[in-house]
């Protein structure tokens, strides 16, 4: 299990190591191409993980995305709507 972090210091949920690594790689791969909103990122991951992951994509995306923000790997833009990008 990976003990994930939250950017505001709140508690975050633990995630299985394999699931964490799968989502981390998918998020970083998607954001290497361009900045994405949460919905765009969810759509990207739903497509790229189809057949490779059977759990709740939205939940895992949120937990791993918050962890990557807390670790300063990705960041939110100040645009409206907010987008995510590599830091």
C-alpha positions as CSV (number, residue, x, y, z in Angstrom):
1,X,0.0,0.0,0.0
2,X,1.0,3.6,-0.7
3,X,0.2,6.2,1.9
4,X,-0.9,9.1,-0.2
5,X,-0.7,12.7,0.7
6,X,-3.2,15.6,0.3
7,X,-2.0,19.1,-0.9
8,X,-3.8,20.8,2.0
9,X,-2.3,18.5,4.6
10,X,-5.6,16.6,5.1
11,X,-5.5,12.8,5.4
12,X,-5.8,11.0,2.1
13,X,-6.6,7.3,1.4
14,X,-4.0,4.5,1.0
15,X,-3.9,2.9,-2.5
16,X,-2.5,-0.4,-3.6
17,X,1.1,0.0,-4.9
18,X,0.3,-1.5,-8.4
19,X,-2.8,0.7,-8.7
20,X,-0.9,3.8,-7.6
21,X,1.9,3.2,-10.1
22,X,-0.6,2.5,-12.9
23,X,-2.5,5.8,-12.3
24,X,0.7,7.8,-11.7
25,X,2.1,6.7,-15.0
26,X,-1.2,7.3,-16.8
27,X,-1.6,10.8,-15.3
28,X,2.0,11.9,-16.1
29,X,1.7,10.5,-19.6
30,X,-1.5,12.4,-20.3
31,X,-0.1,15.7,-18.8
32,X,3.2,15.4,-20.8
33,X,1.1,16.0,-23.9
34,X,-0.9,19.0,-22.7
35,X,-2.7,20.7,-19.8
36,X,-6.0,19.0,-19.0
37,X,-9.1,19.8,-16.9
38,X,-10.2,17.2,-14.3
39,X,-12.9,16.0,-16.7
40,X,-10.4,15.7,-19.7
41,X,-8.0,13.8,-17.5
42,X,-10.7,11.4,-16.4
43,X,-11.7,10.8,-20.0
44,X,-8.1,10.2,-21.0
45,X,-7.5,7.7,-18.2
46,X,-10.8,6.0,-18.7
47,X,-9.8,5.4,-22.4
48,X,-6.1,4.5,-21.7
49,X,-6.9,2.1,-18.9
50,X,-9.8,0.3,-20.5
51,X,-9.2,-3.4,-20.2
52,X,-6.2,-2.8,-17.8
53,X,-8.1,-1.7,-14.7
54,X,-11.5,-2.8,-13.4
55,X,-11.8,-0.6,-10.3
56,X,-13.3,2.9,-9.9
57,X,-11.2,5.1,-12.3
58,X,-12.6,8.4,-10.9
59,X,-11.8,7.6,-7.3
60,X,-8.3,6.4,-8.0
61,X,-7.6,9.4,-10.3
62,X,-8.7,11.8,-7.5
63,X,-6.6,10.2,-4.8
64,X,-3.4,9.8,-6.9
65,X,-3.8,13.3,-8.5
66,X,-4.0,14.9,-5.0
67,X,-0.9,12.9,-3.9
68,X,1.0,14.1,-7.0
69,X,0.0,17.7,-6.2
70,X,1.1,17.3,-2.6
71,X,4.5,15.9,-3.8
72,X,4.7,18.9,-6.2
73,X,4.9,16.7,-9.3
74,X,1.8,18.3,-10.9
75,X,0.0,21.6,-10.2
76,X,-3.3,23.3,-10.9
77,X,-3.4,26.3,-13.2
78,X,-5.1,29.5,-12.2
79,X,-7.2,29.5,-15.4
80,X,-10.9,28.9,-15.4
81,X,-11.7,26.1,-15.6
82,X,-8.6,24.9,-13.7
83,X,-6.3,22.6,-15.6
84,X,-3.5,20.3,-14.4
85,X,0.0,20.3,-15.7
86,X,3.4,18.9,-14.9
87,X,5.4,21.1,-12.5
